[in-house]
Amino acid sequence: MLTRVVLNQADIDRALTRIAHEILEANKGSQDLVLLGIPRRGYPLAVRLAAKIAAADPAVDAAAIVGQLDVTMFRDDLSHQPTRPPYPTQLPRTGIDNKVVVLVDDVLYSGRTIRAALDAMIDLGRPRIVRLAVLIDRGHRELPIRADHVGKNLPTSSAEKVRVRLEETDSAAGGENSGAPVNEVVIEATA
């Protein structure tokens, strides 16, 4: 297996800073803003984005604008995926009705996870606007879904795998990639 690092910790931090400023600019400030991270790695990215938005706009309480949206039961490929337990869905106390909701995920690939997220979100409320922020857009869409905010466009072949490793989910102390470096994005390809 050949592994190539495409984003290191500093690159991820710069991309998230840029996305945070793009979100504020597109929203014309932080009013009515909610970030919903999709487990596993979308949620920690949403928390990091909220912290960067709060740093740019001191009126923002980072913890108050972040939520987690589990899409497990809304996926159309449950019979093809390994079984995994659902994560809890946690909305900010203000909810999502009439809010500007930014869905946050690590990698945009086929678009099926985002379709499931839209279905899950509609069961919880009616946002005014829904936007999508992803760290990596690797193409190969199967559904007409496009990200509004992208950290890096990364053209890949279908045979390659893009792995996002974050300290919150993949720590060297026993995460699913135990012993692997954290806070990086790698492409894995068979030789």
C-alpha positions in Angstrom: 0.0 0.0 0.0 1.4 3.4 -1.0 0.5 6.3 1.3 1.0 9.9 0.4 0.4 12.8 2.8 -1.6 15.6 1.0 -2.4 17.8 4.0 -0.5 18.0 7.3 -1.7 19.6 10.5 -0.7 23.2 9.5 -2.5 22.7 6.1 -5.7 21.5 7.8 -5.6 24.5 10.2 -5.2 26.9 7.3 -8.0 25.3 5.3 -10.3 25.5 8.3 -9.4 29.1 9.0 -10.2 30.0 5.4 -13.5 28.0 5.5 -14.5 29.8 8.7 -14.0 33.2 7.1 -15.9 32.1 4.0 -18.8 31.0 6.1 -18.9 34.3 7.9 -18.7 36.2 4.7 -21.4 34.1 2.9 -23.6 34.6 6.0 -22.8 38.3 6.3 -21.8 37.6 10.0 -22.6 35.0 12.5 -26.3 35.6 13.1 -28.5 32.5 13.1 -25.5 30.3 12.2 -25.5 26.6 13.2 -22.7 24.1 12.4 -23.8 20.5 12.2 -21.0 18.0 12.1 -21.5 14.5 10.6 -19.9 11.8 12.7 -17.2 10.6 12.9 -14.8 13.2 11.6 -17.2 15.9 10.6 -18.1 16.7 14.2 -14.6 17.5 15.4 -14.1 19.6 12.2 -17.3 21.5 13.1 -16.0 22.1 16.6 -12.7 23.4 15.2 -14.6 25.6 12.7 -16.8 27.0 15.5 -13.7 28.0 17.5 -12.2 29.8 14.4 -15.5 31.6 13.8 -15.6 32.6 17.5 -12.0 33.9 17.2 -13.0 36.0 14.2 -16.3 37.2 15.8 -16.0 37.5 19.7 -19.8 37.7 20.0 -20.1 34.0 19.0 -20.2 31.3 21.7 -18.5 28.4 19.8 -20.1 25.7 21.9 -23.6 27.2 21.3 -23.5 27.0 17.5 -22.2 23.4 17.1 -24.2 20.2 16.9 -23.8 16.6 15.7 -26.1 15.0 13.1 -26.1 11.3 12.9 -27.1 10.0 9.4 -26.8 6.2 10.0 -30.4 5.3 9.7 -31.0 7.6 6.7 -28.3 6.0 4.5 -29.3 4.1 1.4 -26.4 1.7 1.6 -26.9 0.2 5.1 -27.0 -3.3 3.6 -23.6 -2.8 1.9 -21.8 -1.2 4.9 -20.3 -2.8 7.9 -22.6 -2.4 11.0 -21.8 0.5 13.2 -23.8 1.9 16.1 -25.5 5.3 15.5 -24.0 8.3 17.2 -26.2 10.7 19.2 -27.7 13.6 17.3 -27.2 16.7 19.3 -28.7 20.0 18.2 -27.7 23.4 19.6 -30.3 24.5 22.2 -31.6 27.1 19.7 -32.5 24.3 17.3 -32.2 24.6 13.5 -35.6 26.1 12.6 -35.1 29.3 10.4 -31.3 29.0 11.0 -28.4 29.0 8.5 -27.2 25.5 8.9 -23.7 24.5 7.6 -23.3 20.7 7.4 -19.7 19.8 8.0 -18.0 16.6 6.9 -14.4 15.4 6.2 -14.6 14.1 2.7 -17.2 14.6 -0.1 -17.2 11.7 -2.4 -20.3 10.2 -3.9 -22.7 12.6 -2.1 -24.7 9.8 -0.5 -23.7 10.8 3.1 -24.9 14.4 2.4 -28.2 13.2 0.9 -28.7 11.2 4.1 -27.8 14.2 6.2 -30.4 16.3 4.4 -33.0 13.7 5.1 -32.0 13.5 8.8 -32.0 17.2 9.2 -35.5 17.7 7.7 -36.8 15.3 10.4 -35.5 17.7 13.0 -36.6 21.1 11.7 -36.7 23.5 8.9 -33.6 25.6 8.3 -33.7 28.8 6.3 -30.6 27.9 4.4 -28.4 24.8 4.2 -24.8 25.0 3.1 -22.1 22.3 3.0 -18.5 22.6 4.2 -16.0 19.8 3.6 -12.3 19.5 4.3 -11.7 17.4 1.1 -13.7 17.2 -2.2 -12.4 14.2 -4.1 -15.0 14.2 -6.9 -16.7 11.0 -8.2 -20.2 12.3 -7.4 -23.2 9.9 -7.8 -25.7 12.5 -6.8 -26.1 16.2 -7.7 -24.4 17.6 -4.5 -21.8 20.4 -4.4 -19.9 21.8 -1.5 -20.2 25.5 -0.7 -16.9 25.6 1.2 -14.0 23.3 0.4 -10.6 23.0 2.2 -9.0 21.2 -0.8 -10.2 19.8 -4.1 -8.3 16.5 -4.5 -8.8 14.7 -7.8 -8.4 11.0 -7.1 -9.0 7.7 -8.9 -11.8 5.5 -7.6 -9.2 2.9 -6.6 -7.6 5.4 -4.1 -8.8 5.9 -0.6 -8.6 9.3 1.1 -8.1 9.0 4.9 -8.6 12.0 7.2 -6.9 11.4 10.6 -7.8 13.8 13.4 -6.5 13.7 17.0 -10.1 13.7 18.3 -10.9 10.4 16.5 -7.7 8.8 15.6 -5.3 9.4 18.5 -2.1 7.4 18.7 -3.3 6.2 22.1 -5.8 3.7 20.8 -8.0 5.2 18.0 -8.9 3.2 14.9 -5.5 4.1 13.3 -3.5 3.4 16.5 0.1 4.4 16.2 -0.5 6.5 13.0 0.2 10.2 12.9 -2.8 12.4 13.6 -4.1 15.6 12.0 -3.3 14.8 8.4 -5.0 13.7 5.2 -3.4 10.9 3.2 -4.2 9.1 0.0 -3.7 5.4 0.0 -3.3 3.4 -3.2 -2.4 -0.2 -3.9 1.0 -0.6 -5.6 
